Amino acid sequence: MITIYHNNRCGKSRSAVCILEEQQQSFKTIEYLKQTPSVEEIKLILKKLNIAPHDLIRTKEPIYIELYKGKNLSDAEWIQAMHEHPILIERPIVINGDKAVIARPPEKVLDIL
């Protein structure tokens, strides 16, 4: 089952959903701002993406600039920050089994179908 971590206010996220629908893929949507991923979920996502925690951070978000810009946090601290402030998580994230992509541009979703 394909899973998309989605923010409906994000155009790229909405476009990724459209691509999944056009490809006639069944998928589960997680509105991660309403259903905050646990620390363990974030770790699993990072493992599937094969990236460091800071690479999943939206560095232009006001909360990042206010609380985290210029700080040298450990991986565990970045993961905790994403759990506490899910708006920091880059989107959309699409997971298909053990594969995942940050769908920026949205067409990257095609890489894991």
C-alpha positions as CSV (number, residue, x, y, z in Angstrom):
1,M,0.0,0.0,0.0
2,I,1.3,3.4,-1.0
3,T,1.3,6.1,1.7
4,I,1.5,9.8,1.2
5,Y,2.3,12.3,4.0
6,H,0.2,15.1,2.7
7,N,-0.6,18.8,3.4
8,N,-3.6,19.9,1.4
9,R,-2.5,23.5,1.5
10,C,0.6,22.6,-0.5
11,G,0.3,22.6,-4.3
12,K,3.1,20.1,-4.8
13,S,1.4,17.8,-2.3
14,R,-1.9,18.1,-4.1
15,S,-0.1,17.5,-7.4
16,A,1.4,14.3,-6.1
17,V,-2.0,13.1,-5.0
18,C,-3.3,13.8,-8.6
19,I,-0.4,11.8,-10.1
20,L,-1.2,8.8,-7.8
21,E,-4.9,9.1,-8.9
22,E,-4.0,9.4,-12.6
23,Q,-1.8,6.3,-12.2
24,Q,-4.8,4.5,-10.7
25,Q,-2.8,3.7,-7.5
26,S,-4.6,3.1,-4.3
27,F,-3.0,4.9,-1.4
28,K,-3.4,6.0,2.2
29,T,-3.2,9.7,3.0
30,I,-1.8,10.9,6.2
31,E,-2.4,14.6,6.9
32,Y,0.8,14.8,9.0
33,L,-0.1,18.2,10.4
34,K,-3.2,16.7,12.0
35,Q,-1.8,13.2,12.6
36,T,1.7,14.0,13.9
37,P,4.2,11.3,13.1
38,S,5.8,9.7,16.1
39,V,9.6,9.8,16.6
40,E,9.7,6.1,15.5
41,E,7.6,6.9,12.3
42,I,10.0,9.8,11.4
43,K,13.0,7.4,11.9
44,L,11.4,4.9,9.6
45,I,10.6,7.5,7.0
46,L,14.2,8.8,7.1
47,K,15.5,5.2,6.7
48,K,13.3,4.7,3.6
49,L,14.3,8.0,2.2
50,N,18.0,7.2,3.0
51,I,18.6,10.8,4.1
52,A,19.8,12.6,7.3
53,P,17.2,14.2,9.5
54,H,18.2,17.7,8.7
55,D,17.7,16.9,5.0
56,L,13.9,16.5,5.7
57,I,13.6,19.9,7.4
58,R,11.9,22.9,5.7
59,T,14.4,25.5,6.5
60,K,12.3,28.4,5.2
61,E,9.5,27.8,7.7
62,P,9.2,30.6,10.3
63,I,9.4,28.1,13.2
64,Y,12.7,26.9,11.8
65,I,14.1,30.4,11.5
66,E,12.8,31.4,15.0
67,L,13.9,28.3,16.9
68,Y,16.5,26.3,15.0
69,K,18.4,28.4,12.4
70,G,22.1,28.3,13.0
71,K,21.9,25.5,15.6
72,N,23.9,22.4,15.4
73,L,21.5,19.7,16.6
74,S,22.1,16.0,16.8
75,D,20.0,13.7,14.5
76,A,17.9,12.7,17.5
77,E,17.2,16.4,18.3
78,W,16.2,17.1,14.7
79,I,13.8,14.2,14.8
80,Q,12.3,15.4,18.0
81,A,12.0,18.9,16.5
82,M,10.0,17.4,13.5
83,H,7.8,15.5,15.9
84,E,7.1,18.6,18.0
85,H,6.7,20.9,15.0
86,P,5.5,18.7,12.0
87,I,5.3,21.8,9.8
88,L,9.1,21.4,9.6
89,I,8.8,18.2,7.7
90,E,9.3,18.5,3.9
91,R,6.4,17.4,1.8
92,P,5.0,15.4,0.2
93,I,6.6,12.2,1.2
94,V,5.4,9.2,-0.8
95,I,6.2,5.7,0.5
96,N,5.7,2.4,-1.5
97,G,7.0,-0.6,0.5
98,D,10.7,0.0,1.4
99,K,11.0,2.9,-1.1
100,A,10.2,6.5,-0.5
101,V,10.6,9.9,-2.2
102,I,10.1,13.5,-1.3
103,A,7.9,14.3,-4.3
104,R,9.6,17.6,-5.3
105,P,8.9,17.9,-8.1
106,P,5.6,15.9,-7.8
107,E,6.6,13.7,-10.8
108,K,9.3,12.0,-8.6
109,V,6.4,9.9,-7.2
110,L,6.6,8.0,-10.5
111,D,10.1,6.7,-9.5
112,I,8.7,4.4,-6.9
113,L,5.5,3.1,-8.6
